[in-house]
């Protein structure tokens, strides 16, 4: 049986990761290593200035008082007897699309798995108030996992998967979309008359791009976005060299 390391950014007992653990258990030996609390928006943070502690919370489940990136490192180098065949991060109850992936602990956990040489993907679903699609997303995750275990992933890349709220119309490979940034901070007054602020309190708008992950999900498809580790802007290397190098 293939070895699968499972993590998330919502916490070790979040409904999404529990559903995913149950589903992936049908195709592999799953070890769940996830934060002991909600780490949404943690991005690719790595804990360097304080010790980390691991607490076993089930036969194949461990809670870490750190970030999703910490969890992948501890899972691979401390808790597993051998390098896993696959790292899976999710299921996030809301989509991780476009520019938002740079903040996402869910996507960053899969990024860390890829950096450490393990095929990895992140999976999120288009949940709504009182309604999330964990069952459908868990089924999609199993299909994606089977294909990656069989065929691998090309190059140093990970997959970012987003599952629609309703029954999907199948997979669509899509590029990373771009948000239109408007006012992203909400100012309010508490009962004591003091100002406080919420970041991200305004619903996002998106650039019109039919090839984007946002468009694919909105059209009812499961969006598959290949993300690269190397962020170098190759197209301007020569131009910058001509300006900066002697």
C-alpha positions as CSV (number, residue, x, y, z in Angstrom):
1,X,0.0,0.0,0.0
2,X,1.3,3.5,-0.8
3,X,2.2,5.8,2.1
4,X,0.2,9.0,2.2
5,X,1.0,12.0,4.5
6,X,-2.2,14.1,5.1
7,X,-2.3,17.6,6.5
8,X,-4.3,20.8,6.4
9,X,-4.4,24.3,7.9
10,X,-7.8,24.1,9.7
11,X,-6.7,21.8,12.5
12,X,-6.3,18.1,13.0
13,X,-9.9,17.4,13.8
14,X,-11.5,19.7,11.1
15,X,-14.3,18.0,9.2
16,X,-12.5,18.3,5.9
17,X,-9.4,16.4,6.9
18,X,-11.4,13.7,8.7
19,X,-13.5,13.1,5.6
20,X,-10.3,13.0,3.5
21,X,-8.5,10.7,5.9
22,X,-11.4,8.2,5.7
23,X,-11.5,8.3,1.9
24,X,-7.8,8.1,1.3
25,X,-7.6,5.1,3.7
26,X,-9.2,3.1,0.9
27,X,-6.2,3.5,-1.3
28,X,-3.2,3.8,1.0
29,X,-1.7,3.9,4.5
30,X,-2.6,7.4,5.7
31,X,-0.8,9.3,8.5
32,X,-2.6,12.5,9.5
33,X,-0.2,15.2,10.9
34,X,-1.9,18.6,11.2
35,X,-1.9,21.7,13.3
36,X,-3.6,21.5,16.7
37,X,-5.5,24.7,15.9
38,X,-6.8,26.7,12.9
39,X,-3.8,28.0,10.9
40,X,-5.7,29.5,8.0
41,X,-3.7,32.2,6.2
42,X,-0.4,30.9,7.7
43,X,1.1,30.7,4.2
44,X,4.5,29.0,4.0
45,X,5.5,29.9,7.5
46,X,8.1,27.7,9.2
47,X,8.6,27.7,13.0
48,X,12.3,28.4,13.7
49,X,12.4,30.3,17.0
50,X,10.4,28.0,19.3
51,X,10.2,24.3,19.9
52,X,7.5,22.2,18.4
53,X,5.5,19.5,20.2
54,X,3.7,16.5,18.7
55,X,0.6,15.0,20.4
56,X,-0.9,11.7,19.3
57,X,-4.7,12.1,19.0
58,X,-5.5,8.9,17.3
59,X,-4.1,5.7,15.9
60,X,-2.9,7.4,12.7
61,X,-3.3,11.1,13.7
62,X,-1.0,13.6,15.3
63,X,-1.5,17.2,16.3
64,X,1.4,19.7,16.1
65,X,1.5,23.1,17.8
66,X,2.9,24.7,14.6
67,X,2.1,25.5,11.0
68,X,1.1,23.2,8.1
69,X,4.7,23.5,6.8
70,X,6.0,22.3,10.2
71,X,3.6,19.4,10.0
72,X,4.9,18.2,6.6
73,X,8.5,18.4,7.9
74,X,7.7,16.5,11.1
75,X,5.7,13.9,9.2
76,X,8.4,13.2,6.7
77,X,11.5,13.4,8.9
78,X,10.1,12.3,12.3
79,X,6.9,10.3,12.3
80,X,7.1,8.2,9.1
81,X,9.4,5.2,8.8
82,X,10.0,5.9,5.1
83,X,9.4,8.8,2.8
84,X,5.8,9.0,1.8
85,X,4.6,8.4,-1.8
86,X,2.2,11.3,-1.7
87,X,1.5,14.4,0.4
88,X,-2.2,15.6,0.4
89,X,-3.4,18.9,2.0
90,X,-7.0,19.6,2.7
91,X,-9.9,19.6,2.4
92,X,-10.2,23.3,2.8
93,X,-13.9,24.4,3.3
94,X,-13.5,27.4,1.0
95,X,-11.7,27.7,-2.4
96,X,-8.0,28.5,-2.8
97,X,-7.9,30.4,-6.1
98,X,-5.8,32.9,-7.9
99,X,-3.5,35.2,-5.8
100,X,-5.0,33.9,-2.6
101,X,-2.8,30.8,-2.8
102,X,0.1,32.9,-1.6
103,X,-1.6,33.2,1.8
104,X,-3.0,29.6,1.9
105,X,-1.6,27.2,4.5
106,X,-3.4,24.5,2.6
107,X,-1.5,25.1,-0.6
108,X,1.8,25.9,1.2
109,X,1.7,22.4,2.9
110,X,1.6,20.8,-0.6
111,X,4.4,23.2,-1.7
112,X,6.5,22.0,1.2
113,X,6.0,18.4,0.2
114,X,7.1,19.2,-3.3
115,X,10.2,21.0,-2.0
116,X,11.0,17.9,-0.1
117,X,10.8,15.7,-3.2
118,X,7.3,14.2,-2.6
119,X,4.5,14.4,-5.2
120,X,1.9,16.7,-3.6
121,X,-1.5,18.3,-4.1
122,X,-3.8,20.6,-2.2
123,X,-7.6,20.3,-2.3
124,X,-10.3,22.8,-1.4
125,X,-14.0,23.0,-2.0
126,X,-16.5,25.8,-2.7
127,X,-18.3,25.7,0.6
128,X,-21.1,28.0,1.3
129,X,-23.0,29.0,4.5
130,X,-24.1,25.8,6.2
131,X,-23.1,23.8,3.1
132,X,-19.8,22.3,2.2
133,X,-18.9,19.6,-0.4
134,X,-16.5,17.4,1.6
135,X,-18.0,14.2,0.3
136,X,-17.6,15.1,-3.4
137,X,-14.2,16.6,-2.7
138,X,-13.0,13.5,-0.9
139,X,-14.0,11.4,-4.0
140,X,-12.1,13.8,-6.3
141,X,-9.1,13.6,-4.0
142,X,-9.0,9.9,-4.3
143,X,-9.1,10.1,-8.1
144,X,-6.4,12.7,-8.2
145,X,-4.3,10.6,-5.7
146,X,-4.7,7.4,-7.7
147,X,-3.6,9.2,-10.9
148,X,-0.5,10.8,-9.3
149,X,0.5,7.5,-7.6
150,X,0.2,5.8,-11.0
151,X,1.7,8.5,-13.3
152,X,3.6,10.9,-11.0
153,X,3.7,14.7,-11.6
154,X,5.9,16.3,-14.2
155,X,8.8,18.5,-13.0
156,X,9.0,20.4,-9.7
157,X,5.3,21.2,-9.5
158,X,2.3,20.6,-7.3
159,X,-1.4,20.5,-8.1
160,X,-3.9,22.9,-6.7
161,X,-7.4,21.4,-6.8
162,X,-10.7,23.2,-6.3
163,X,-14.0,21.3,-6.2
164,X,-17.4,23.0,-7.0
165,X,-20.3,23.1,-4.6
166,X,-22.7,21.2,-6.8
167,X,-22.0,18.0,-8.8
168,X,-19.0,18.7,-11.0
169,X,-18.8,18.7,-14.8
170,X,-15.4,17.0,-14.7
171,X,-11.8,18.2,-14.5
172,X,-10.6,21.4,-16.2
173,X,-6.9,22.3,-16.2
174,X,-6.8,26.1,-15.5
175,X,-4.3,28.8,-15.0
176,X,-4.0,30.7,-11.7
177,X,-6.5,33.6,-11.8
178,X,-5.9,37.2,-10.6
179,X,-7.9,39.1,-8.1
180,X,-9.0,42.7,-8.5
181,X,-8.0,44.3,-5.2
182,X,-10.4,46.8,-3.7
183,X,-10.6,48.0,-0.1
184,X,-9.6,44.9,1.9
185,X,-9.8,46.2,5.4
186,X,-13.1,46.8,7.3
187,X,-13.1,49.4,10.1
188,X,-15.6,49.0,13.0
189,X,-16.2,50.2,16.5
190,X,-16.5,47.9,19.5
191,X,-19.0,48.3,22.4
192,X,-16.4,50.3,24.3
193,X,-16.1,52.8,21.4
194,X,-12.7,51.7,20.2
195,X,-11.8,51.1,16.6
196,X,-10.9,47.6,15.4
197,X,-10.2,46.2,12.0
198,X,-10.9,43.0,9.9
199,X,-8.5,42.2,7.1
200,X,-10.1,40.5,4.1
201,X,-13.6,41.6,5.1
202,X,-14.6,42.5,1.6
203,X,-15.6,39.9,-1.0
204,X,-13.0,39.5,-3.8
205,X,-13.6,40.4,-7.4
206,X,-11.8,38.6,-10.2
207,X,-10.3,39.5,-13.6
208,X,-12.3,38.3,-16.5
209,X,-10.2,35.3,-17.7
210,X,-12.1,32.2,-19.1
211,X,-8.9,30.1,-18.7
212,X,-8.6,30.8,-15.0
213,X,-9.2,28.6,-12.0
214,X,-11.9,30.9,-10.8
215,X,-13.7,30.6,-14.2
216,X,-13.4,26.9,-14.2
217,X,-14.9,26.5,-10.7
218,X,-17.7,29.0,-11.4
219,X,-18.6,27.0,-14.5
220,X,-19.0,23.9,-12.3
221,X,-15.7,22.1,-13.1
222,X,-13.0,20.8,-10.8
223,X,-10.1,23.1,-11.4
224,X,-6.6,21.6,-11.6
225,X,-3.8,24.2,-11.5
226,X,-0.2,23.1,-11.8
227,X,2.0,25.4,-9.7
228,X,5.7,25.7,-10.1
229,X,8.3,26.0,-7.3
230,X,10.7,28.2,-9.3
231,X,9.3,31.8,-9.2
232,X,12.0,33.1,-11.6
233,X,10.6,35.4,-14.3
234,X,12.6,33.8,-17.1
235,X,11.4,36.2,-19.8
236,X,13.2,39.2,-18.3
237,X,16.5,37.6,-17.2
238,X,18.4,38.8,-20.2
239,X,16.9,42.3,-20.1
240,X,17.8,42.8,-16.4
241,X,21.3,41.4,-17.0
242,X,21.9,44.0,-19.7
243,X,20.9,46.8,-17.3
244,X,22.5,45.6,-14.1
245,X,25.5,43.6,-14.9
246,X,28.8,45.2,-15.9
